[in-house]
Amino acid sequence: MYLCIIGPSGSGKSTLIRCINALNNITSGSIKVCGLEVNQPGLNKLELRKNVGMVFQQYNLFPHKTAIENIMMAPMLVLKESKDEVLFKARSFIRKVRLEDK
């Protein structure tokens, strides 16, 4: 499942995402991602972050790589997915946002 959080500047999107990624402490309430409680002591943050992605407002792609190569890096390096599987998904994402020429 994919979920996007969008909204105007200053509405708390980045703070929410930082809380979901266990980068900010949560002062009340709870957040669960794929059954993992974000505030849980001893949480394996790497496992949590395998299920959550962020695109920063000042994103920086690797300039020596194509758009599709940038997309493929995390699934291959972090999730250890096969190149063929990742390439298939990446091409699908690129088509979905009409960036095939990039």
N, C-alpha and C positions, 0 to 999 in steps of 0.2 A: 504494500500500500504506500502511496506517496501522498504527502500533505505539504502544501505550501502555505506559508504565513506571509501575507502582504498587508500593507497599510501605509498611511502617511508617516512622514518623518516625525520622530518623537513619540510614536504611539506605543513603544515598548517591544517591538519585534525582536530587536537584537538582544535585549535583556531576557526575553522569554527563551530564545534559542540558546543563549549562554547558560540559562538555568537547566534547560533540557539536556545540554551537553555536560552538565556538572562542572561548568567553568565559573559560575556564580553560585553562591549559597542561597538556598531557599529559606525564607524566614517564616513562612507558614504554608499550609497546604501540602500537597504531594504531587509528584509527577512520576508516572510509570511509562517506560518505553520498552515494548516487547517483554513485559513482565518484570523488568528491572526497576526497582525503586531508586530514583536518582539521588535521594538523600541518604541512602542506606550506608552505614559505616562499612568500610572494607569493599565497597563497590569496585568491580573491575571496570574502570573507565574506558579501557580499550574496547571491551565487549560492548559497552553502551554505545560508544561512538561509531562502531561498525554499522549501527542502525540509524544514525542521524548524520545528515550532511548540512554544511553551512556554505552559503555564498556570501562573502563579505561585501559590504558596500564599496570598498576600495579593493575589489578583487584584482589579483595579479596572476595572469596566466604565464606559463613559461614561454617566453618569446621565441625560443628555438624549436618549439613543438607546434604542431597543428592543433586546431580546436579538438579534433577527435583524439589525438594523443594526450592532450591535457585531460580529457574526460576519462580516458582509460587508465590513467596512472593509479588512482586510489583503489579501484576494484582489484587491479592486478597486484599492487604492492602491499596493500593492507589486508584485503580479503582473500588474497591468493587465488583469485578466480582465473580460469584459463583465458589465454589471449583470444581464442576464437569466440568464446562465450561473451567476453567483454566487448569485443569488436562488434558483434551482432547487436548487443544492447546499445552501444555508443552510436552506431549508425542509425538505429531507431530513434534515439533521442535527438540526434542532429536533424533527421528528417522532420521530426515533430515540431521543431522550432525553425525549420526552413533555413538551416545554415550549412547545407551540403557543400556550398562553394567555399567554405572557410576551412 
